[in-house]
Amino acid sequence: TYHGMPALKPSPWSWKVTLYMAVAGTSGGAQVIATMVRAGGGDPHGVVRAGRTIGLVGSLVGAPLLIADLKTPHRWYN
């Protein structure tokens, strides 16, 4: 430490942003896999439909998480 101050500042993010990143990564990965399967011409076991569903649900869950983390959530439209 330097003059008694910590080496790193604490993260300004709450658990909501961390959860958003996990949800966004999962839904984005599912969309990529669904697109690759669709481009490959096959659809074993409904992978395309499942991937797109996961992507849609991730998008619908992610936006409220980010809005809830805002310091002024009543101005989310800005």
mmCIF file of the N, C-alpha and C atoms, coordinates in Angstrom:
data_MODEL
# 
_entry.id   MODEL 
# 
loop_
_atom_site.group_PDB 
_atom_site.id 
_atom_site.type_symbol 
_atom_site.label_atom_id 
_atom_site.label_alt_id 
_atom_site.label_comp_id 
_atom_site.label_asym_id 
_atom_site.label_entity_id 
_atom_site.label_seq_id 
_atom_site.pdbx_PDB_ins_code 
_atom_site.Cartn_x 
_atom_site.Cartn_y 
_atom_site.Cartn_z 
_atom_site.occupancy 
_atom_site.B_iso_or_equiv 
_atom_site.pdbx_formal_charge 
_atom_site.auth_seq_id 
_atom_site.auth_comp_id 
_atom_site.auth_asym_id 
_atom_site.auth_atom_id 
_atom_site.pdbx_PDB_model_num 
ATOM 1   N N  . THR A 1 1  ? 0.831   -1.196  0.000   1.00 0.00 ? 1  THR A N  1 
ATOM 2   C CA . THR A 1 1  ? 0.000   0.000   0.000   1.00 0.00 ? 1  THR A CA 1 
ATOM 3   C C  . THR A 1 1  ? 0.867   1.247   0.000   1.00 0.00 ? 1  THR A C  1 
ATOM 4   N N  . TYR A 1 2  ? 0.276   2.332   -0.378  1.00 0.00 ? 2  TYR A N  1 
ATOM 5   C CA . TYR A 1 2  ? 0.969   3.605   -0.462  1.00 0.00 ? 2  TYR A CA 1 
ATOM 6   C C  . TYR A 1 2  ? 0.308   4.565   0.508   1.00 0.00 ? 2  TYR A C  1 
ATOM 7   N N  . HIS A 1 3  ? 1.011   4.957   1.537   1.00 0.00 ? 3  HIS A N  1 
ATOM 8   C CA . HIS A 1 3  ? 0.496   5.851   2.584   1.00 0.00 ? 3  HIS A CA 1 
ATOM 9   C C  . HIS A 1 3  ? -0.775  5.304   3.223   1.00 0.00 ? 3  HIS A C  1 
ATOM 10  N N  . GLY A 1 4  ? -0.822  4.010   3.414   1.00 0.00 ? 4  GLY A N  1 
ATOM 11  C CA . GLY A 1 4  ? -1.965  3.396   4.082   1.00 0.00 ? 4  GLY A CA 1 
ATOM 12  C C  . GLY A 1 4  ? -3.201  3.219   3.213   1.00 0.00 ? 4  GLY A C  1 
ATOM 13  N N  . MET A 1 5  ? -3.109  3.511   1.924   1.00 0.00 ? 5  MET A N  1 
ATOM 14  C CA . MET A 1 5  ? -4.254  3.350   1.018   1.00 0.00 ? 5  MET A CA 1 
ATOM 15  C C  . MET A 1 5  ? -4.168  1.985   0.345   1.00 0.00 ? 5  MET A C  1 
ATOM 16  N N  . PRO A 1 6  ? -5.306  1.368   0.058   1.00 0.00 ? 6  PRO A N  1 
ATOM 17  C CA . PRO A 1 6  ? -5.273  0.059   -0.604  1.00 0.00 ? 6  PRO A CA 1 
ATOM 18  C C  . PRO A 1 6  ? -4.713  0.161   -2.022  1.00 0.00 ? 6  PRO A C  1 
ATOM 19  N N  . ALA A 1 7  ? -4.140  -0.933  -2.497  1.00 0.00 ? 7  ALA A N  1 
ATOM 20  C CA . ALA A 1 7  ? -3.543  -0.949  -3.827  1.00 0.00 ? 7  ALA A CA 1 
ATOM 21  C C  . ALA A 1 7  ? -4.587  -0.841  -4.934  1.00 0.00 ? 7  ALA A C  1 
ATOM 22  N N  . LEU A 1 8  ? -5.771  -1.376  -4.698  1.00 0.00 ? 8  LEU A N  1 
ATOM 23  C CA . LEU A 1 8  ? -6.845  -1.332  -5.686  1.00 0.00 ? 8  LEU A CA 1 
ATOM 24  C C  . LEU A 1 8  ? -8.102  -0.743  -5.070  1.00 0.00 ? 8  LEU A C  1 
ATOM 25  N N  . LYS A 1 9  ? -8.840  -0.018  -5.878  1.00 0.00 ? 9  LYS A N  1 
ATOM 26  C CA . LYS A 1 9  ? -10.116 0.504   -5.410  1.00 0.00 ? 9  LYS A CA 1 
ATOM 27  C C  . LYS A 1 9  ? -11.156 -0.611  -5.445  1.00 0.00 ? 9  LYS A C  1 
ATOM 28  N N  . PRO A 1 10 ? -12.148 -0.567  -4.570  1.00 0.00 ? 10 PRO A N  1 
ATOM 29  C CA . PRO A 1 10 ? -13.205 -1.575  -4.645  1.00 0.00 ? 10 PRO A CA 1 
ATOM 30  C C  . PRO A 1 10 ? -14.039 -1.379  -5.914  1.00 0.00 ? 10 PRO A C  1 
ATOM 31  N N  . SER A 1 11 ? -14.573 -2.454  -6.398  1.00 0.00 ? 11 SER A N  1 
ATOM 32  C CA . SER A 1 11 ? -15.375 -2.400  -7.616  1.00 0.00 ? 11 SER A CA 1 
ATOM 33  C C  . SER A 1 11 ? -16.673 -1.629  -7.375  1.00 0.00 ? 11 SER A C  1 
ATOM 34  N N  . PRO A 1 12 ? -17.047 -0.739  -8.299  1.00 0.00 ? 12 PRO A N  1 
ATOM 35  C CA . PRO A 1 12 ? -18.304 -0.004  -8.129  1.00 0.00 ? 12 PRO A CA 1 
ATOM 36  C C  . PRO A 1 12 ? -19.526 -0.830  -8.529  1.00 0.00 ? 12 PRO A C  1 
ATOM 37  N N  . TRP A 1 13 ? -19.308 -2.005  -9.072  1.00 0.00 ? 13 TRP A N  1 
ATOM 38  C CA . TRP A 1 13 ? -20.410 -2.829  -9.540  1.00 0.00 ? 13 TRP A CA 1 
ATOM 39  C C  . TRP A 1 13 ? -21.024 -3.613  -8.405  1.00 0.00 ? 13 TRP A C  1 
ATOM 40  N N  . SER A 1 14 ? -22.318 -3.831  -8.512  1.00 0.00 ? 14 SER A N  1 
ATOM 41  C CA . SER A 1 14 ? -23.004 -4.697  -7.554  1.00 0.00 ? 14 SER A CA 1 
ATOM 42  C C  . SER A 1 14 ? -23.171 -6.077  -8.181  1.00 0.00 ? 14 SER A C  1 
ATOM 43  N N  . TRP A 1 15 ? -23.836 -6.962  -7.471  1.00 0.00 ? 15 TRP A N  1 
ATOM 44  C CA . TRP A 1 15 ? -24.053 -8.316  -7.968  1.00 0.00 ? 15 TRP A CA 1 
ATOM 45  C C  . TRP A 1 15 ? -24.922 -8.309  -9.223  1.00 0.00 ? 15 TRP A C  1 
ATOM 46  N N  . LYS A 1 16 ? -25.689 -7.243  -9.434  1.00 0.00 ? 16 LYS A N  1 
ATOM 47  C CA . LYS A 1 16 ? -26.574 -7.187  -10.601 1.00 0.00 ? 16 LYS A CA 1 
ATOM 48  C C  . LYS A 1 16 ? -25.782 -7.119  -11.900 1.00 0.00 ? 16 LYS A C  1 
ATOM 49  N N  . VAL A 1 17 ? -24.708 -6.357  -11.906 1.00 0.00 ? 17 VAL A N  1 
ATOM 50  C CA . VAL A 1 17 ? -23.890 -6.255  -13.113 1.00 0.00 ? 17 VAL A CA 1 
ATOM 51  C C  . VAL A 1 17 ? -23.154 -7.570  -13.359 1.00 0.00 ? 17 VAL A C  1 
ATOM 52  N N  . THR A 1 18 ? -22.682 -8.188  -12.302 1.00 0.00 ? 18 THR A N  1 
ATOM 53  C CA . THR A 1 18 ? -22.005 -9.480  -12.437 1.00 0.00 ? 18 THR A CA 1 
ATOM 54  C C  . THR A 1 18 ? -22.956 -10.528 -13.003 1.00 0.00 ? 18 THR A C  1 
ATOM 55  N N  . LEU A 1 19 ? -24.178 -10.551 -12.492 1.00 0.00 ? 19 LEU A N  1 
ATOM 56  C CA . LEU A 1 19 ? -25.182 -11.490 -13.010 1.00 0.00 ? 19 LEU A CA 1 
ATOM 57  C C  . LEU A 1 19 ? -25.521 -11.170 -14.455 1.00 0.00 ? 19 LEU A C  1 
ATOM 58  N N  . TYR A 1 20 ? -25.613 -9.870  -14.794 1.00 0.00 ? 20 TYR A N  1 
ATOM 59  C CA . TYR A 1 20 ? -25.878 -9.480  -16.181 1.00 0.00 ? 20 TYR A CA 1 
ATOM 60  C C  . TYR A 1 20 ? -24.794 -10.000 -17.114 1.00 0.00 ? 20 TYR A C  1 
ATOM 61  N N  . MET A 1 21 ? -23.536 -9.877  -16.710 1.00 0.00 ? 21 MET A N  1 
ATOM 62  C CA . MET A 1 21 ? -22.442 -10.357 -17.560 1.00 0.00 ? 21 MET A CA 1 
ATOM 63  C C  . MET A 1 21 ? -22.526 -11.861 -17.780 1.00 0.00 ? 21 MET A C  1 
ATOM 64  N N  . ALA A 1 22 ? -22.885 -12.591 -16.740 1.00 0.00 ? 22 ALA A N  1 
ATOM 65  C CA . ALA A 1 22 ? -23.025 -14.039 -16.877 1.00 0.00 ? 22 ALA A CA 1 
ATOM 66  C C  . ALA A 1 22 ? -24.190 -14.382 -17.806 1.00 0.00 ? 22 ALA A C  1 
ATOM 67  N N  . VAL A 1 23 ? -25.312 -13.696 -17.633 1.00 0.00 ? 23 VAL A N  1 
ATOM 68  C CA . VAL A 1 23 ? -26.494 -13.951 -18.463 1.00 0.00 ? 23 VAL A CA 1 
ATOM 69  C C  . VAL A 1 23 ? -26.206 -13.572 -19.918 1.00 0.00 ? 23 VAL A C  1 
ATOM 70  N N  . ALA A 1 24 ? -25.570 -12.422 -20.121 1.00 0.00 ? 24 ALA A N  1 
ATOM 71  C CA . ALA A 1 24 ? -25.271 -11.967 -21.486 1.00 0.00 ? 24 ALA A CA 1 
ATOM 72  C C  . ALA A 1 24 ? -24.288 -12.907 -22.175 1.00 0.00 ? 24 ALA A C  1 
ATOM 73  N N  . GLY A 1 25 ? -23.286 -13.384 -21.450 1.00 0.00 ? 25 GLY A N  1 
ATOM 74  C CA . GLY A 1 25 ? -22.329 -14.318 -22.037 1.00 0.00 ? 25 GLY A CA 1 
ATOM 75  C C  . GLY A 1 25 ? -22.972 -15.635 -22.427 1.00 0.00 ? 25 GLY A C  1 
ATOM 76  N N  . THR A 1 26 ? -23.843 -16.133 -21.563 1.00 0.00 ? 26 THR A N  1 
ATOM 77  C CA . THR A 1 26 ? -24.529 -17.392 -21.847 1.00 0.00 ? 26 THR A CA 1 
ATOM 78  C C  . THR A 1 26 ? -25.468 -17.248 -23.038 1.00 0.00 ? 26 THR A C  1 
ATOM 79  N N  . SER A 1 27 ? -26.242 -16.168 -23.059 1.00 0.00 ? 27 SER A N  1 
ATOM 80  C CA . SER A 1 27 ? -27.193 -15.998 -24.159 1.00 0.00 ? 27 SER A CA 1 
ATOM 81  C C  . SER A 1 27 ? -26.476 -15.714 -25.479 1.00 0.00 ? 27 SER A C  1 
ATOM 82  N N  . GLY A 1 28 ? -25.384 -14.975 -25.424 1.00 0.00 ? 28 GLY A N  1 
ATOM 83  C CA . GLY A 1 28 ? -24.621 -14.726 -26.640 1.00 0.00 ? 28 GLY A CA 1 
ATOM 84  C C  . GLY A 1 28 ? -23.982 -15.988 -27.179 1.00 0.00 ? 28 GLY A C  1 
ATOM 85  N N  . GLY A 1 29 ? -23.440 -16.796 -26.293 1.00 0.00 ? 29 GLY A N  1 
ATOM 86  C CA . GLY A 1 29 ? -22.860 -18.065 -26.715 1.00 0.00 ? 29 GLY A CA 1 
ATOM 87  C C  . GLY A 1 29 ? -23.888 -19.004 -27.313 1.00 0.00 ? 29 GLY A C  1 
ATOM 88  N N  . ALA A 1 30 ? -25.077 -19.013 -26.718 1.00 0.00 ? 30 ALA A N  1 
ATOM 89  C CA . ALA A 1 30 ? -26.156 -19.862 -27.248 1.00 0.00 ? 30 ALA A CA 1 
ATOM 90  C C  . ALA A 1 30 ? -26.569 -19.405 -28.638 1.00 0.00 ? 30 ALA A C  1 
ATOM 91  N N  . GLN A 1 31 ? -26.599 -18.095 -28.849 1.00 0.00 ? 31 GLN A N  1 
ATOM 92  C CA . GLN A 1 31 ? -26.952 -17.578 -30.174 1.00 0.00 ? 31 GLN A CA 1 
ATOM 93  C C  . GLN A 1 31 ? -25.903 -17.952 -31.216 1.00 0.00 ? 31 GLN A C  1 
ATOM 94  N N  . VAL A 1 32 ? -24.641 -17.873 -30.845 1.00 0.00 ? 32 VAL A N  1 
ATOM 95  C CA . VAL A 1 32 ? -23.559 -18.225 -31.778 1.00 0.00 ? 32 VAL A CA 1 
ATOM 96  C C  . VAL A 1 32 ? -23.633 -19.705 -32.144 1.00 0.00 ? 32 VAL A C  1 
ATOM 97  N N  . ILE A 1 33 ? -23.842 -20.545 -31.154 1.00 0.00 ? 33 ILE A N  1 
ATOM 98  C CA . ILE A 1 33 ? -23.948 -21.986 -31.424 1.00 0.00 ? 33 ILE A CA 1 
ATOM 99  C C  . ILE A 1 33 ? -25.155 -22.281 -32.307 1.00 0.00 ? 33 ILE A C  1 
ATOM 100 N N  . ALA A 1 34 ? -26.287 -21.634 -32.031 1.00 0.00 ? 34 ALA A N  1 
ATOM 101 C CA . ALA A 1 34 ? -27.487 -21.844 -32.855 1.00 0.00 ? 34 ALA A CA 1 
ATOM 102 C C  . ALA A 1 34 ? -27.247 -21.404 -34.288 1.00 0.00 ? 34 ALA A C  1 
ATOM 103 N N  . THR A 1 35 ? -26.558 -20.293 -34.476 1.00 0.00 ? 35 THR A N  1 
ATOM 104 C CA . THR A 1 35 ? -26.274 -19.809 -35.826 1.00 0.00 ? 35 THR A CA 1 
ATOM 105 C C  . THR A 1 35 ? -25.328 -20.751 -36.561 1.00 0.00 ? 35 THR A C  1 
ATOM 106 N N  . MET A 1 36 ? -24.329 -21.277 -35.862 1.00 0.00 ? 36 MET A N  1 
ATOM 107 C CA . MET A 1 36 ? -23.397 -22.204 -36.496 1.00 0.00 ? 36 MET A CA 1 
ATOM 108 C C  . MET A 1 36 ? -24.095 -23.503 -36.896 1.00 0.00 ? 36 MET A C  1 
ATOM 109 N N  . VAL A 1 37 ? -24.981 -23.996 -36.048 1.00 0.00 ? 37 VAL A N  1 
ATOM 110 C CA . VAL A 1 37 ? -25.718 -25.222 -36.366 1.00 0.00 ? 37 VAL A CA 1 
ATOM 111 C C  . VAL A 1 37 ? -26.638 -24.976 -37.555 1.00 0.00 ? 37 VAL A C  1 
ATOM 112 N N  . ARG A 1 38 ? -27.289 -23.828 -37.551 1.00 0.00 ? 38 ARG A N  1 
ATOM 113 C CA . ARG A 1 38 ? -28.199 -23.489 -38.656 1.00 0.00 ? 38 ARG A CA 1 
ATOM 114 C C  . ARG A 1 38 ? -27.428 -23.365 -39.972 1.00 0.00 ? 38 ARG A C  1 
ATOM 115 N N  . ALA A 1 39 ? -26.250 -22.724 -39.924 1.00 0.00 ? 39 ALA A N  1 
ATOM 116 C CA . ALA A 1 39 ? -25.439 -22.570 -41.136 1.00 0.00 ? 39 ALA A CA 1 
ATOM 117 C C  . ALA A 1 39 ? -24.898 -23.909 -41.614 1.00 0.00 ? 39 ALA A C  1 
ATOM 118 N N  . GLY A 1 40 ? -24.684 -24.829 -40.692 1.00 0.00 ? 40 GLY A N  1 
ATOM 119 C CA . GLY A 1 40 ? -24.186 -26.152 -41.059 1.00 0.00 ? 40 GLY A CA 1 
ATOM 120 C C  . GLY A 1 40 ? -25.231 -27.030 -41.708 1.00 0.00 ? 40 GLY A C  1 
ATOM 121 N N  . GLY A 1 41 ? -26.484 -26.617 -41.667 1.00 0.00 ? 41 GLY A N  1 
ATOM 122 C CA . GLY A 1 41 ? -27.538 -27.348 -42.343 1.00 0.00 ? 41 GLY A CA 1 
ATOM 123 C C  . GLY A 1 41 ? -28.252 -28.371 -41.493 1.00 0.00 ? 41 GLY A C  1 
ATOM 124 N N  . GLY A 1 42 ? -27.814 -28.604 -40.297 1.00 0.00 ? 42 GLY A N  1 
ATOM 125 C CA . GLY A 1 42 ? -28.468 -29.590 -39.451 1.00 0.00 ? 42 GLY A CA 1 
ATOM 126 C C  . GLY A 1 42 ? -29.114 -28.937 -38.240 1.00 0.00 ? 42 GLY A C  1 
ATOM 127 N N  . ASP A 1 43 ? -29.989 -29.682 -37.598 1.00 0.00 ? 43 ASP A N  1 
ATOM 128 C CA . ASP A 1 43 ? -30.611 -29.200 -36.367 1.00 0.00 ? 43 ASP A CA 1 
ATOM 129 C C  . ASP A 1 43 ? -30.893 -30.401 -35.464 1.00 0.00 ? 43 ASP A C  1 
ATOM 130 N N  . PRO A 1 44 ? -29.824 -30.985 -34.923 1.00 0.00 ? 44 PRO A N  1 
ATOM 131 C CA . PRO A 1 44 ? -30.048 -32.144 -34.061 1.00 0.00 ? 44 PRO A CA 1 
ATOM 132 C C  . PRO A 1 44 ? -30.668 -31.739 -32.727 1.00 0.00 ? 44 PRO A C  1 
ATOM 133 N N  . HIS A 1 45 ? -31.746 -32.386 -32.411 1.00 0.00 ? 45 HIS A N  1 
ATOM 134 C CA . HIS A 1 45 ? -32.398 -32.224 -31.106 1.00 0.00 ? 45 HIS A CA 1 
ATOM 135 C C  . HIS A 1 45 ? -32.883 -30.799 -30.839 1.00 0.00 ? 45 HIS A C  1 
ATOM 136 N N  . GLY A 1 46 ? -33.192 -30.021 -31.844 1.00 0.00 ? 46 GLY A N  1 
ATOM 137 C CA . GLY A 1 46 ? -33.735 -28.678 -31.654 1.00 0.00 ? 46 GLY A CA 1 
ATOM 138 C C  . GLY A 1 46 ? -32.742 -27.676 -31.085 1.00 0.00 ? 46 GLY A C  1 
ATOM 139 N N  . VAL A 1 47 ? -31.481 -27.793 -31.481 1.00 0.00 ? 47 VAL A N  1 
ATOM 140 C CA . VAL A 1 47 ? -30.441 -26.913 -30.946 1.00 0.00 ? 47 VAL A CA 1 
ATOM 141 C C  . VAL A 1 47 ? -30.688 -25.463 -31.350 1.00 0.00 ? 47 VAL A C  1 
ATOM 142 N N  . VAL A 1 48 ? -31.136 -25.230 -32.570 1.00 0.00 ? 48 VAL A N  1 
ATOM 143 C CA . VAL A 1 48 ? -31.352 -23.866 -33.047 1.00 0.00 ? 48 VAL A CA 1 
ATOM 144 C C  . VAL A 1 48 ? -32.464 -23.197 -32.242 1.00 0.00 ? 48 VAL A C  1 
ATOM 145 N N  . ARG A 1 49 ? -33.557 -23.883 -32.065 1.00 0.00 ? 49 ARG A N  1 
ATOM 146 C CA . ARG A 1 49 ? -34.675 -23.308 -31.296 1.00 0.00 ? 49 ARG A CA 1 
ATOM 147 C C  . ARG A 1 49 ? -34.273 -23.048 -29.842 1.00 0.00 ? 49 ARG A C  1 
ATOM 148 N N  . ALA A 1 50 ? -33.572 -23.988 -29.242 1.00 0.00 ? 50 ALA A N  1 
ATOM 149 C CA . ALA A 1 50 ? -33.146 -23.810 -27.851 1.00 0.00 ? 50 ALA A CA 1 
ATOM 150 C C  . ALA A 1 50 ? -32.165 -22.653 -27.720 1.00 0.00 ? 50 ALA A C  1 
ATOM 151 N N  . GLY A 1 51 ? -31.226 -22.545 -28.643 1.00 0.00 ? 51 GLY A N  1 
ATOM 152 C CA . GLY A 1 51 ? -30.251 -21.456 -28.606 1.00 0.00 ? 51 GLY A CA 1 
ATOM 153 C C  . GLY A 1 51 ? -30.892 -20.098 -28.759 1.00 0.00 ? 51 GLY A C  1 
ATOM 154 N N  . ARG A 1 52 ? -31.832 -20.019 -29.669 1.00 0.00 ? 52 ARG A N  1 
ATOM 155 C CA . ARG A 1 52 ? -32.524 -18.730 -29.863 1.00 0.00 ? 52 ARG A CA 1 
ATOM 156 C C  . ARG A 1 52 ? -33.420 -18.389 -28.684 1.00 0.00 ? 52 ARG A C  1 
ATOM 157 N N  . THR A 1 53 ? -34.014 -19.383 -28.074 1.00 0.00 ? 53 THR A N  1 
ATOM 158 C CA . THR A 1 53 ? -34.831 -19.142 -26.881 1.00 0.00 ? 53 THR A CA 1 
ATOM 159 C C  . THR A 1 53 ? -33.975 -18.650 -25.720 1.00 0.00 ? 53 THR A C  1 
ATOM 160 N N  . ILE A 1 54 ? -32.839 -19.282 -25.523 1.00 0.00 ? 54 ILE A N  1 
ATOM 161 C CA . ILE A 1 54 ? -31.924 -18.844 -24.464 1.00 0.00 ? 54 ILE A CA 1 
ATOM 162 C C  . ILE A 1 54 ? -31.437 -17.422 -24.740 1.00 0.00 ? 54 ILE A C  1 
ATOM 163 N N  . GLY A 1 55 ? -31.153 -17.107 -25.989 1.00 0.00 ? 55 GLY A N  1 
ATOM 164 C CA . GLY A 1 55 ? -30.726 -15.755 -26.350 1.00 0.00 ? 55 GLY A CA 1 
ATOM 165 C C  . GLY A 1 55 ? -31.796 -14.723 -26.072 1.00 0.00 ? 55 GLY A C  1 
ATOM 166 N N  . LEU A 1 56 ? -33.033 -15.047 -26.387 1.00 0.00 ? 56 LEU A N  1 
ATOM 167 C CA . LEU A 1 56 ? -34.133 -14.117 -26.140 1.00 0.00 ? 56 LEU A CA 1 
ATOM 168 C C  . LEU A 1 56 ? -34.354 -13.906 -24.648 1.00 0.00 ? 56 LEU A C  1 
ATOM 169 N N  . VAL A 1 57 ? -34.366 -14.984 -23.891 1.00 0.00 ? 57 VAL A N  1 
ATOM 170 C CA . VAL A 1 57 ? -34.568 -14.878 -22.441 1.00 0.00 ? 57 VAL A CA 1 
ATOM 171 C C  . VAL A 1 57 ? -33.422 -14.086 -21.806 1.00 0.00 ? 57 VAL A C  1 
ATOM 172 N N  . GLY A 1 58 ? -32.205 -14.311 -22.258 1.00 0.00 ? 58 GLY A N  1 
ATOM 173 C CA . GLY A 1 58 ? -31.074 -13.558 -21.736 1.00 0.00 ? 58 GLY A CA 1 
ATOM 174 C C  . GLY A 1 58 ? -31.189 -12.073 -22.005 1.00 0.00 ? 58 GLY A C  1 
ATOM 175 N N  . SER A 1 59 ? -31.678 -11.713 -23.182 1.00 0.00 ? 59 SER A N  1 
ATOM 176 C CA . SER A 1 59 ? -31.876 -10.300 -23.499 1.00 0.00 ? 59 SER A CA 1 
ATOM 177 C C  . SER A 1 59 ? -32.974 -9.686  -22.647 1.00 0.00 ? 59 SER A C  1 
ATOM 178 N N  . LEU A 1 60 ? -34.023 -10.428 -22.401 1.00 0.00 ? 60 LEU A N  1 
ATOM 179 C CA . LEU A 1 60 ? -35.130 -9.903  -21.599 1.00 0.00 ? 60 LEU A CA 1 
ATOM 180 C C  . LEU A 1 60 ? -34.776 -9.786  -20.119 1.00 0.00 ? 60 LEU A C  1 
ATOM 181 N N  . VAL A 1 61 ? -33.895 -10.640 -19.636 1.00 0.00 ? 61 VAL A N  1 
ATOM 182 C CA . VAL A 1 61 ? -33.491 -10.598 -18.228 1.00 0.00 ? 61 VAL A CA 1 
ATOM 183 C C  . VAL A 1 61 ? -32.376 -9.571  -18.012 1.00 0.00 ? 61 VAL A C  1 
ATOM 184 N N  . GLY A 1 62 ? -31.508 -9.405  -18.987 1.00 0.00 ? 62 GLY A N  1 
ATOM 185 C CA . GLY A 1 62 ? -30.354 -8.524  -18.835 1.00 0.00 ? 62 GLY A CA 1 
ATOM 186 C C  . GLY A 1 62 ? -30.696 -7.055  -18.702 1.00 0.00 ? 62 GLY A C  1 
ATOM 187 N N  . ALA A 1 63 ? -31.647 -6.576  -19.493 1.00 0.00 ? 63 ALA A N  1 
ATOM 188 C CA . ALA A 1 63 ? -31.993 -5.151  -19.441 1.00 0.00 ? 63 ALA A CA 1 
ATOM 189 C C  . ALA A 1 63 ? -32.503 -4.723  -18.068 1.00 0.00 ? 63 ALA A C  1 
ATOM 190 N N  . PRO A 1 64 ? -33.432 -5.436  -17.447 1.00 0.00 ? 64 PRO A N  1 
ATOM 191 C CA . PRO A 1 64 ? -33.853 -5.026  -16.099 1.00 0.00 ? 64 PRO A CA 1 
ATOM 192 C C  . PRO A 1 64 ? -32.729 -5.081  -15.064 1.00 0.00 ? 64 PRO A C  1 
ATOM 193 N N  . LEU A 1 65 ? -31.786 -6.001  -15.227 1.00 0.00 ? 65 LEU A N  1 
ATOM 194 C CA . LEU A 1 65 ? -30.669 -6.053  -14.291 1.00 0.00 ? 65 LEU A CA 1 
ATOM 195 C C  . LEU A 1 65 ? -29.808 -4.795  -14.384 1.00 0.00 ? 65 LEU A C  1 
ATOM 196 N N  . LEU A 1 66 ? -29.557 -4.340  -15.600 1.00 0.00 ? 66 LEU A N  1 
ATOM 197 C CA . LEU A 1 66 ? -28.769 -3.124  -15.756 1.00 0.00 ? 66 LEU A CA 1 
ATOM 198 C C  . LEU A 1 66 ? -29.534 -1.896  -15.290 1.00 0.00 ? 66 LEU A C  1 
ATOM 199 N N  . ILE A 1 67 ? -30.820 -1.843  -15.564 1.00 0.00 ? 67 ILE A N  1 
ATOM 200 C CA . ILE A 1 67 ? -31.638 -0.715  -15.113 1.00 0.00 ? 67 ILE A CA 1 
ATOM 201 C C  . ILE A 1 67 ? -31.685 -0.679  -13.590 1.00 0.00 ? 67 ILE A C  1 
ATOM 202 N N  . ALA A 1 68 ? -31.792 -1.832  -12.951 1.00 0.00 ? 68 ALA A N  1 
ATOM 203 C CA . ALA A 1 68 ? -31.835 -1.887  -11.496 1.00 0.00 ? 68 ALA A CA 1 
ATOM 204 C C  . ALA A 1 68 ? -30.517 -1.445  -10.874 1.00 0.00 ? 68 ALA A C  1 
ATOM 205 N N  . ASP A 1 69 ? -29.408 -1.580  -11.598 1.00 0.00 ? 69 ASP A N  1 
ATOM 206 C CA . ASP A 1 69 ? -28.113 -1.181  -11.059 1.00 0.00 ? 69 ASP A CA 1 
ATOM 207 C C  . ASP A 1 69 ? -27.830 0.312   -11.228 1.00 0.00 ? 69 ASP A C  1 
ATOM 208 N N  . LEU A 1 70 ? -28.624 1.000   -12.024 1.00 0.00 ? 70 LEU A N  1 
ATOM 209 C CA . LEU A 1 70 ? -28.401 2.433   -12.214 1.00 0.00 ? 70 LEU A CA 1 
ATOM 210 C C  . LEU A 1 70 ? -28.516 3.185   -10.897 1.00 0.00 ? 70 LEU A C  1 
ATOM 211 N N  . LYS A 1 71 ? -27.786 4.258   -10.797 1.00 0.00 ? 71 LYS A N  1 
ATOM 212 C CA . LYS A 1 71 ? -27.887 5.074   -9.586  1.00 0.00 ? 71 LYS A CA 1 
ATOM 213 C C  . LYS A 1 71 ? -29.211 5.830   -9.551  1.00 0.00 ? 71 LYS A C  1 
ATOM 214 N N  . THR A 1 72 ? -29.771 6.119   -10.719 1.00 0.00 ? 72 THR A N  1 
ATOM 215 C CA . THR A 1 72 ? -31.080 6.783   -10.818 1.00 0.00 ? 72 THR A CA 1 
ATOM 216 C C  . THR A 1 72 ? -31.964 5.967   -11.762 1.00 0.00 ? 72 THR A C  1 
ATOM 217 N N  . PRO A 1 73 ? -32.556 4.874   -11.294 1.00 0.00 ? 73 PRO A N  1 
ATOM 218 C CA . PRO A 1 73 ? -33.297 3.989   -12.193 1.00 0.00 ? 73 PRO A CA 1 
ATOM 219 C C  . PRO A 1 73 ? -34.548 4.634   -12.797 1.00 0.00 ? 73 PRO A C  1 
ATOM 220 N N  . HIS A 1 74 ? -35.039 5.723   -12.235 1.00 0.00 ? 74 HIS A N  1 
ATOM 221 C CA . HIS A 1 74 ? -36.222 6.351   -12.822 1.00 0.00 ? 74 HIS A CA 1 
ATOM 222 C C  . HIS A 1 74 ? -35.899 7.045   -14.140 1.00 0.00 ? 74 HIS A C  1 
ATOM 223 N N  . ARG A 1 75 ? -34.603 7.209   -14.460 1.00 0.00 ? 75 ARG A N  1 
ATOM 224 C CA . ARG A 1 75 ? -34.203 7.823   -15.737 1.00 0.00 ? 75 ARG A CA 1 
ATOM 225 C C  . ARG A 1 75 ? -33.572 6.789   -16.677 1.00 0.00 ? 75 ARG A C  1 
ATOM 226 N N  . TRP A 1 76 ? -34.047 5.561   -16.675 1.00 0.00 ? 76 TRP A N  1 
ATOM 227 C CA . TRP A 1 76 ? -33.445 4.475   -17.450 1.00 0.00 ? 76 TRP A CA 1 
ATOM 228 C C  . TRP A 1 76 ? -33.518 4.725   -18.941 1.00 0.00 ? 76 TRP A C  1 
ATOM 229 N N  . TYR A 1 77 ? -34.475 5.508   -19.396 1.00 0.00 ? 77 TYR A N  1 
ATOM 230 C CA . TYR A 1 77 ? -34.655 5.731   -20.839 1.00 0.00 ? 77 TYR A CA 1 
ATOM 231 C C  . TYR A 1 77 ? -33.606 6.673   -21.400 1.00 0.00 ? 77 TYR A C  1 
ATOM 232 N N  . ASN A 1 78 ? -32.850 7.356   -20.556 1.00 0.00 ? 78 ASN A N  1 
ATOM 233 C CA . ASN A 1 78 ? -31.788 8.239   -21.051 1.00 0.00 ? 78 ASN A CA 1 
ATOM 234 C C  . ASN A 1 78 ? -30.590 7.400   -21.396 1.00 0.00 ? 78 ASN A C  1 
# 
